Amino acid sequence: MPTLKFSKMHGLGNDFMVIDATRQTFDTANAPIREWADRHTGVGFDQLLIVESSQTEGVDFGYRIFNADGSEVEQCGNGARCFVKFVTEQGLTDKQEIVVQTAKGIIKPRLNDDGLVTVNMGQPRFAPEDVPFVLRSGEQVGAVSYIVVKDLDSAEMSLVNMGNPHAVMWVGNVDDAPVESWGAALQNHQRFPQKVNVGFMQVVDKNHIKLRVYERGAGETQACGTGACAAVVAGVRLGAVASGEWVRVVLPGGELQISWEEGSDVMMMGPAVTVFSGELTY
Ligand SMILES: N[C@H](CCC[C@H](N)C(=O)O)C(=O)O
């Protein structure tokens, strides 16, 4: 039976099993990811993060992400902060800022002297085919938001791809937002062919929002980094949130700082925590 060393980490309670696949052999094809994700009989996590070597010029590491349901996905913002802390703690790099290749692009996490992590999360995309989102005939392609119908209900949603798909609903109060009903329903909605992460955003003021996220493949999490990025981008495009300034994003697990202006990369800043290291056989 192969043994595997791992670290348990989290970003504001969004938690991860992190595996160094640069110094140990790890084949995802045979890994019982859903079993390991179980919070009673496994390690317990929202996502599994895999650190890989990169042969690409200018790229320091590869970064693969699997949700608790076993689905492989394109991006994980809280995971990116844990990624740079992990490779630093493990002695895999002596750089403060690293260049990381994910399934859908390049991100640049930087470990700051104060222990917080700043990540350049790249540019958001909005075209329906990029989200992806199935347009209805007559819908305006460049719209900032779309009306999505669910059963006898409908909601206005802003759609943002941060490497992974996000739908953001602007609500009056996150505490009584329809997180479970709309979050779960949109995973099987025909207009989201690759499912979607669903954010519920309350705008406190132009530099402060509250957010809850029902994550694709994991359910509601304590925090979602790409979800926080998507919410600020949606808020800026709706004219409700400050453009080009740090915006406080308060999630159930804590606070991130996000900044974005039209045409630029999204910047995210927040903590990353190592909880314990472990070893298992499988
Ligand atoms: N559930 C997401 C992946 C993890 C994103 C989240 N944990 C973050 O911090 O960005 C998806 O299926 O696209």
The ligand as a Gaussian input file, in Angstrom:
#p B3LYP/6-31G(d) Opt

LIG

0 1
 N      -15.594000      24.988000      -5.796000
 C      -14.779000      25.700000      -6.791000
 C      -13.277000      25.394000      -6.564000
 C      -12.747000      25.952000      -5.241000
 C      -12.874000      27.462000      -5.170000
 C      -12.780000      28.085000      -3.782000
 N      -12.522000      27.208000      -2.683000
 C      -11.840000      29.286000      -3.766000
 O      -11.248000      29.607000      -2.722000
 O      -11.740000      29.952000      -4.845000
 C      -15.199000      25.260000      -8.210000
 O      -15.749000      24.154000      -8.342000
 O      -14.937000      26.028000      -9.137000

